[in-house]
Amino acid sequence: MVPPTVRILGTHGVPAAYGGFETAAENIGFHLRDQGWNVVVYCQLPGSGPTEVDEWNGMQRVMIREPRDGWRGTSAFDLTSIRHAMAAHRPGDVWLTFGYNTGLYNIVPRLRGIPNVINMDGMEWTRKRWGLLKQGILLANERIAGCVGDVLIADHPVIATYLRRHFGRRRVQTITYGAHEVHRADTGPVEQLGLTPGAYGIVVCRPIPENSVLEIVTAWSRTRRGMPLVVVGPFGDQDPYHVAVKAAASDEVRFVGAIFEPERTRALRFHAAAYLHGHTVGGTNPSLVEAMAAGNPVIAHGNAYNRWVAGPKNAYFTDADDLSTLLDALVPDAAARRAMGAASRSRHQQEFTWEQIGAQYERALFTAIGKRPAPAHHAQEAHS
């Protein structure tokens, strides 16, 4: 029997070095590979040159060079990927597309009868930082992708409700993001920043208003906490919001810049006394899931997205005053924080392991190509 082929589009590719979509593509790709699939991942590289194909950890990579930066480069890369995937398509192949930013392009594979599972992201068009023109373009592409995708993936029940309202119940499935559980991490990255393991709070995010960074820094700075708050993210001196956040910070707030190395971020999370998460929109946030996988007690903005992800045993705030009161109680209470951290681990194991998520994506792919998945024990025997 010829193994099925899945073509993964819409990410920067593997190995993951960019964001949540790339991490998902890598881990879902590994799961499908281990279940006997041929996995083809489209990868965006900088510069000019011919498209090249190689193999990486049992997956095929189609490496497409794109000299342009920003959304123009991403759009061109998506179009080149789709053209290559259509030319290489064989009966029985299925596509897995992450994001709908170029949903217009997915009309063509739909007309060709190519099954396509589309991860519809977190209502990206609602983010005010894009401005009205970009929001309108994103909304149009969302509606197109929602109409042409065979299976639509929502990463959160709230997103699933939204998608079902616009595109019907039948094609929408809820599949979250995952993270690998972290039980130990080197203390070196922590000590290099002059921090003491277990004696600092941390926030990791893009410094924009919808991530509540100003509220978090303001609340932490209201009084002496006895431990620093580490803020991971790129802050500049020209952005008015960045300036306001830094102006609100006491001397217990440490701005350490953007950190891209996964092992450093993993160590900083794992050894933190608490993880503060201010995201107000966007479905299931990969950074929050990674914090839970590291056993962090979570103090999050109390919207429906975060409450479902982190569960009822973590703590939630609405504004700086509310958060300041929470910090007054939780920072000195190590026992309460340990209980919250245990709840985070339990919630991660219940919902957010890559093994579960990979299996859910495999079922979605089989749905798209009109097949039922082989029993799990057959797949395991084939690779034993």
Secondary structure, DSSP 8 states (H G I E B T S, - for coil): ----EEEEESS--SS--S-HHHHHHHHHHHHHHHTT-EEEEEEEEES----EEEEETTEEEEEEEE---HHHHHHHHHHHHHHHHHHH--TT-EEEEE--TTGGGGHHHHHTT--EEEE-TT-GGG-GGGHHHHHHHHHHHHHHHHHH-SEEEESSHHHHHHHHHHH-STTEEE--------S---SHHHHHTT--TTS-EEEES--SGGGTHHHHHHHHTTS--SS-EEEES---SS-HHHHHHHHT--TTEEEEE----HHHHHHHHHT-SEEEE---SSSS-HHHHHHHHTT--EEEE-SHHHHHHH-TTSEEESSHHHHHHHHHHHTT-HHHHHHHHHHHHHHHHHH--HHHHHHHHHHHHHHHTT-----HHHHHHHT-
